[in-house]
Amino acid sequence: MNNPLNRKWLIKARPTGKVSESDFLFVDAPIPEPEEGEFLVKVMYLSATPVLRRHLRATDNGAGKVNTGDVMPGRGVGTVIKSRHKDFQAGDIIQGRFGWQEYAISSATGADMVHTIKQRRVPFSTGLGILGLNGFTAYLGMADVGQPKSGETVLVSGGAGGVGSKAGQIARLLGAGRIVGIAGSRKKCRIMIEDLGYDAAINYRQENVSTKLAEVCPEGIDVFFDNAGGVILDAALEHINKRARIVCCGRITDKTEKEQEEQRIKNYWRLGRQQARMEGFYVYDCLEDLPRAEEQLSKWLSEGKLNHSEDRLEGIEKMPEALMRVLKGQGEGKVVVRIDPEAA
Ligand SMILES: NC(=O)c1ccc[n+]([C@@H]2O[C@H](COP(=O)([O-])OP(=O)(O)OC[C@H]3O[C@@H](n4cnc5c(N)ncnc54)[C@H](OP(=O)(O)O)[C@@H]3O)[C@@H](O)[C@H]2O)c1
């Protein structure tokens, strides 16, 4: 019998405009052997997420330089099958940045953000969505920084996105009284209310955010979980309550210098007036907190308390198609690709 090969996708070209399937090259190579301090992973699932576009376009995404000819980066879940690393053993189920390939070598360095999956309550593929970095970011940002109290009003920008869709639900489970989400389409506003349990939704493309906030947060905002920054943050600041907490998770709106200039924060003084707190949060610095987040989220998930849907494709060949689906906004839930047909 022939030895299996390691099939993988390389970055063929850096897109200057839209990402397309022709930016990737499908190749195969022998399965690598781990050296001292490394282990070999057989990949079960890979994730397709919007952040991959940044990996493709930029030479350095803050998570390590990626060049043309490199394996396309991406997070996955897999099983350690050979190890020469003191902290990992054959049989461990882990999630990390393995790249678009069937077998990956890792030394579990910082950018790989390797996390050992302990829970057995829900399928391992959830390690790429609700029990992956998005879910952990939402949980740690909301529970540790936002700290919603019983009955409080919580606002989430990017409320239907990867992180925000979880942050709103988590706020409810932590006892918040009123949850309001901000998104950019009618469809996303409907999803926030019907599927994610938000009490109200604001369409920032069609409505004046500040005017609408006054209407849907009549008692003001106690916690703002902010994925957007810019003008949305500025509008929210106008409505914060005394001792409000603002979780600085992302700033999706600040794209160019010109846009940043247009989106200058004018209402920051409200922090002083309201004795409020604005605190940054970065999941990559919270490795030791991930098991706690995973434990709580998997418990809620197995109890049916968290909405989590998956859009699954089959086979490594489908990775570019999966990414296109995400970038065109066609994914119905978290888009994952099953790489190992035997994976549960
Ligand atoms: N601090 C951390 O540790 C950490 C960890 C992970 C992610 N993040 C950051 O968190 C943010 C959300 O990440 P994600 O994975 O949830 O991304 P995502 O799935 O792409 O969702 C973000 C949402 O933001 C909305 N958006 C896009 N442009 C916008 C604009 N100009 N104004 C307002 N909203 C806009 C989009 O929704 P619409 O189509 O409705 O506009 C999108 O659904 C990003 O900034 C990311 O970098 C931070």
Ligand as a Chemical Component Dictionary entry (heavy atoms), coordinates in Angstrom:
data_LIG
# 
_chem_comp.id                   LIG 
_chem_comp.type                 NON-POLYMER 
_chem_comp.pdbx_formal_charge   0 
_chem_comp.three_letter_code    LIG 
# 
loop_
_chem_comp_atom.comp_id 
_chem_comp_atom.atom_id 
_chem_comp_atom.alt_atom_id 
_chem_comp_atom.type_symbol 
_chem_comp_atom.charge 
_chem_comp_atom.model_Cartn_x 
_chem_comp_atom.model_Cartn_y 
_chem_comp_atom.model_Cartn_z 
_chem_comp_atom.pdbx_ordinal 
LIG N1  N1  N 0  -9.530  41.488 21.281 1  
LIG C1  C1  C 0  -9.410  40.228 20.887 2  
LIG O1  O1  O 0  -8.805  39.405 21.544 3  
LIG C2  C2  C 0  -10.069 39.829 19.604 4  
LIG C3  C3  C 0  -10.185 38.467 19.247 5  
LIG C4  C4  C 0  -10.868 38.137 18.055 6  
LIG C5  C5  C 0  -11.373 39.159 17.251 7  
LIG N2  N2  N 1  -11.181 40.459 17.635 8  
LIG C6  C6  C 0  -11.712 41.555 16.837 9  
LIG O2  O2  O 0  -13.102 41.551 17.045 10 
LIG C7  C7  C 0  -13.751 42.068 15.895 11 
LIG C8  C8  C 0  -14.827 41.092 15.444 12 
LIG O3  O3  O 0  -14.224 39.896 14.985 13 
LIG P1  P1  P 0  -15.140 38.767 14.304 14 
LIG O4  O4  O 0  -14.303 37.553 14.167 15 
LIG O5  O5  O -1 -16.427 38.696 15.037 16 
LIG O6  O6  O 0  -15.369 39.390 12.871 17 
LIG P2  P2  P 0  -16.624 39.158 11.905 18 
LIG O7  O7  O 0  -17.191 37.799 12.061 19 
LIG O8  O8  O 0  -16.169 39.619 10.569 20 
LIG O9  O9  O 0  -17.725 40.133 12.479 21 
LIG C9  C9  C 0  -17.531 41.484 12.622 22 
LIG C10 C10 C 0  -18.778 42.231 12.218 23 
LIG O10 O10 O 0  -18.485 43.623 12.173 24 
LIG C11 C11 C 0  -19.386 44.218 11.299 25 
LIG N3  N3  N 0  -18.785 45.362 10.593 26 
LIG C12 C12 C 0  -18.022 45.359 9.484  27 
LIG N4  N4  N 0  -17.699 46.617 9.119  28 
LIG C13 C13 C 0  -18.299 47.418 10.012 29 
LIG C14 C14 C 0  -18.368 48.825 10.178 30 
LIG N5  N5  N 0  -17.760 49.655 9.333  31 
LIG N6  N6  N 0  -19.073 49.322 11.229 32 
LIG C15 C15 C 0  -19.700 48.487 12.081 33 
LIG N7  N7  N 0  -19.677 47.151 11.989 34 
LIG C16 C16 C 0  -18.975 46.627 10.964 35 
LIG C17 C17 C 0  -19.801 43.159 10.295 36 
LIG O11 O11 O 0  -21.172 43.083 10.335 37 
LIG P3  P3  P 0  -22.090 43.886 9.326  38 
LIG O12 O12 O 0  -22.024 43.188 8.002  39 
LIG O13 O13 O 0  -23.389 43.754 9.981  40 
LIG O14 O14 O 0  -21.553 45.262 9.241  41 
LIG C18 C18 C 0  -19.251 41.842 10.842 42 
LIG O15 O15 O 0  -20.256 40.862 10.985 43 
LIG C19 C19 C 0  -12.653 42.315 14.859 44 
LIG O16 O16 O 0  -12.284 43.678 14.905 45 
LIG C20 C20 C 0  -11.523 41.451 15.341 46 
LIG O17 O17 O 0  -10.285 41.951 14.919 47 
LIG C21 C21 C 0  -10.563 40.802 18.779 48 
# 
loop_
_chem_comp_bond.comp_id 
_chem_comp_bond.atom_id_1 
_chem_comp_bond.atom_id_2 
_chem_comp_bond.value_order 
_chem_comp_bond.pdbx_ordinal 
LIG N1  C1  SING 1  
LIG C1  O1  DOUB 2  
LIG C1  C2  SING 3  
LIG C2  C3  SING 4  
LIG C2  C21 DOUB 5  
LIG C3  C4  DOUB 6  
LIG C4  C5  SING 7  
LIG C5  N2  DOUB 8  
LIG N2  C6  SING 9  
LIG N2  C21 SING 10 
LIG C6  O2  SING 11 
LIG C6  C20 SING 12 
LIG O2  C7  SING 13 
LIG C7  C8  SING 14 
LIG C7  C19 SING 15 
LIG C8  O3  SING 16 
LIG O3  P1  SING 17 
LIG P1  O4  DOUB 18 
LIG P1  O5  SING 19 
LIG P1  O6  SING 20 
LIG O6  P2  SING 21 
LIG P2  O7  DOUB 22 
LIG P2  O8  SING 23 
LIG P2  O9  SING 24 
LIG O9  C9  SING 25 
LIG C9  C10 SING 26 
LIG C10 O10 SING 27 
LIG C10 C18 SING 28 
LIG O10 C11 SING 29 
LIG C11 N3  SING 30 
LIG C11 C17 SING 31 
LIG N3  C12 SING 32 
LIG N3  C16 SING 33 
LIG C12 N4  DOUB 34 
LIG N4  C13 SING 35 
LIG C13 C14 SING 36 
LIG C13 C16 DOUB 37 
LIG C14 N5  SING 38 
LIG C14 N6  DOUB 39 
LIG N6  C15 SING 40 
LIG C15 N7  DOUB 41 
LIG N7  C16 SING 42 
LIG C17 O11 SING 43 
LIG C17 C18 SING 44 
LIG O11 P3  SING 45 
LIG P3  O12 DOUB 46 
LIG P3  O13 SING 47 
LIG P3  O14 SING 48 
LIG C18 O15 SING 49 
LIG C19 O16 SING 50 
LIG C19 C20 SING 51 
LIG C20 O17 SING 52 
# 
